Amino acid sequence: MIDILTYTIGNNSIQNYLTASGVFIAVFLALKLGRYIVVASLKKVFAKVRVEMGDLLIKIVGRLGWPLFLVISIFTAVKFIHISSKTETVLGYVLTSIVVVYVILSMHFVVDYVIHRLTGTKEEEEEFERPTVSLLSILAKIALWVMGFVFILSNMGFNVTTLIAGFGIGGLVIAFGLQKIMQDLFASFSIYIDKAFVPGDFIIIGGDLGVVKKVGIKSTRIQHLGGQELVVSNRELTDTRIHNYKKMERRRIAFSFGVVYQTPLENLEKIPDMIKEIIADIETAVVDRVHFKEYGSFSLNFEVVYYVTTPDYAVYMDTQQKINLAMKKKFREQEIEFAYPTQKLFVEREINRKTEIAC
């Protein structure tokens, strides 16, 4: 039996091979068992305290699979036998490459987690066009794979300085050629992350107003209030002021009206209270102030400020209509006349009568 164990094959005895095999099996099983224990422990810990980072750690540890365990076990086992330096170097390269691959695959989860944190909840993500999210994720993951590839080549002894310089020059050429497209692309990311507006919001851009229908990679489509579809580049949207009416909780309304100068003083004093009563009777409106503002060129002008309790434009118009109709009815009852542009012409004649005495 001892003779068999000492029998040499390829500069290694049978005993060395058995030892290496035992180490291989032990390391492989230990790694698999270790992964199971770590995942189970993390699930138990984060089941009590719900933390998003916990799910991320569980996914990263769970990603570790048998290819990585296999290479680590082989690399550890060959330490107990005699192999050529070239073979050991190759195994080192393989181990490094697989570790880098697994690190990048784990970083995929980190990229998705970071994008999720930046963009918000799943419901908010679905409000945007899918390609925007996908492209952002893909670009980040491509950058990881490029860095991993360069690291592997550098570890193998290759001079990557020229390669990195080539990537840099190539990137500059591409960026210069696609300058306008890249500006729109990064503007899309800015809109997505900052959430200045989302599909469904009513916005005003300069003299154009409408509802956002789709936020794309290069442009945003808006259903114009006039009925047509307005397509605006994302770069233009990030360079201009945008009024987003979806963000406001209530709508502030100010309007003016005038009554004729012949209105008696006692009626003028009643008008503010009359307007306040009218607005108070409407559920969707809250009065702020009513004042006799000024003496106009042809009218006595009042200013009214009130709030509509919802940002809905249709509700605002319905509310204003109720106020207008109620004012018309109330003023007719009180014999108060609304003013409209009028002019009175006062003509003074001087008549010189000359009496001629006819002789």
Secondary structure by P-SEA (a helix, b strand, c coil): cccccccccccccaaaaaaaaaaaaaaaaaaaaaaaaaaaaaaaaacccccaaaaaaaaaaaaccaaaaaaaaaaaaaccccccaaaaaaaaaaaaaaaaaaaaaaaaaaaaaaaaaaaccaaaaaaccaaaaaaaaaaaaaaaaaaaaaaaaaaacccaaaaaaaaaaaaaaaaaaaaaaaaaaaaaaaaaaaccccccbbbbcccbbbbbcccccccccccccccbbbbbbaaaaaabbbbbcccccbbbbbbbbbbcccccaaaaaaaaaaaaaaaaaccccccccccccccccccbbbbbbbbcccccaaaaaaaaaaaaaaaaaaaaaacbbbbcbbbbbbbbbbbbbbbbccc
